[in-house]
Amino acid sequence: MKKNLGVLMRLQIRAVAFLFCACLLLGSVRFSSAQQDANESHRKMTSKIVPNYPPLAHDMKIAGTVRVEAVVAPNGTVKSVSVLGGHPVLAQSALDAVRRCKWEPNAHETKELVILNFHPE
């Protein structure tokens, strides 16, 4: 009986510790996403470039979405781009397209999220 009680107490302590860690982790995720939203903007895109569908992706019948973050200068041109997610075969084509896009002018440099969908035809 004492053995079962000891095992039960250890399980309860582990469960409480797990819940505590989970709450800390969720709190930090919310804080970091709030900081990220403050740095990002939603400027209007004035010229959108359609990405080329890579021949390798067509041969392999790869479809999917690529998320790209673009740092846009005050004059509306793209300063830098980075892939946030998506299939690696589609990523370079997405980066090339976003680099050629233009946004409306703004007083400050902004980060813009661009989501590109690739579907074989």
LINSUL-V980403 format. One record per residue. N is the residue number from 1. RES is the residue in three letters. PHI is phi in whole degrees, 0 to 359 (* if undefined). PSI is psi in whole degrees, 0 to 359 (999 if undefined). BURIAL is I if it has 9 or more other C-alpha atoms within 8 Angstrom, else O. Layout:
<<N	RES	PHI	PSI	BURIAL> <N	RES	PHI	PSI	BURIAL>>
//
This chain:
<<1	MET	*	316	O> <2	LYS	294	326	O> <3	LYS	298	315	O> <4	ASN	295	323	O> <5	LEU	294	319	O> <6	GLY	295	318	O> <7	VAL	295	318	O> <8	LEU	296	319	O> <9	MET	294	319	O> <10	ARG	297	320	O> <11	LEU	296	320	O> <12	GLN	294	319	O> <13	ILE	296	317	O> <14	ARG	297	319	O> <15	ALA	296	318	O> <16	VAL	295	317	O> <17	ALA	297	318	O> <18	PHE	297	314	O> <19	LEU	297	321	O> <20	PHE	298	313	O> <21	CYS	296	320	O> <22	ALA	297	319	O> <23	CYS	295	319	O> <24	LEU	297	317	O> <25	LEU	295	315	O> <26	LEU	295	323	O> <27	GLY	296	320	O> <28	SER	288	327	O> <29	VAL	294	316	O> <30	ARG	297	319	O> <31	PHE	295	316	O> <32	SER	292	324	O> <33	SER	289	329	O> <34	ALA	291	321	O> <35	GLN	295	319	O> <36	GLN	296	320	O> <37	ASP	297	326	O> <38	ALA	292	329	O> <39	ASN	276	339	O> <40	GLU	269	156	I> <41	SER	228	172	I> <42	HIS	231	69	O> <43	ARG	285	153	O> <44	LYS	281	131	O> <45	MET	279	126	I> <46	THR	267	332	O> <47	SER	220	119	O> <48	LYS	254	131	I> <49	ILE	259	129	O> <50	VAL	280	127	O> <51	PRO	288	150	O> <52	ASN	285	140	O> <53	TYR	276	116	I> <54	PRO	299	137	I> <55	PRO	303	322	O> <56	LEU	297	319	O> <57	ALA	295	322	I> <58	HIS	295	314	I> <59	ASP	298	322	O> <60	MET	271	359	O> <61	LYS	56	47	O> <62	ILE	270	128	I> <63	ALA	233	158	I> <64	GLY	159	185	I> <65	THR	245	140	I> <66	VAL	240	128	I> <67	ARG	259	127	I> <68	VAL	235	137	I> <69	GLU	256	127	I> <70	ALA	246	132	I> <71	VAL	268	117	I> <72	VAL	252	129	I> <73	ALA	289	163	I> <74	PRO	304	330	I> <75	ASN	279	357	I> <76	GLY	99	359	I> <77	THR	270	157	I> <78	VAL	275	127	I> <79	LYS	271	318	I> <80	SER	204	158	O> <81	VAL	224	153	I> <82	SER	211	146	O> <83	VAL	276	129	I> <84	LEU	262	338	O> <85	GLY	179	155	O> <86	GLY	135	174	I> <87	HIS	289	133	I> <88	PRO	301	329	O> <89	VAL	292	331	O> <90	LEU	269	344	I> <91	ALA	298	314	I> <92	GLN	296	320	O> <93	SER	296	321	I> <94	ALA	294	316	I> <95	LEU	298	317	I> <96	ASP	299	320	I> <97	ALA	292	316	I> <98	VAL	293	325	I> <99	ARG	302	329	I> <100	ARG	269	355	I> <101	CYS	287	159	I> <102	LYS	231	147	I> <103	TRP	239	164	I> <104	GLU	293	150	I> <105	PRO	298	153	O> <106	ASN	212	162	I> <107	ALA	289	334	O> <108	HIS	231	163	O> <109	GLU	289	140	I> <110	THR	227	164	I> <111	LYS	252	129	I> <112	GLU	240	137	I> <113	LEU	266	127	O> <114	VAL	239	129	I> <115	ILE	246	121	O> <116	LEU	246	132	I> <117	ASN	254	131	O> <118	PHE	245	127	I> <119	HIS	223	128	O> <120	PRO	292	146	O> <121	GLU	250	999	O>>
//
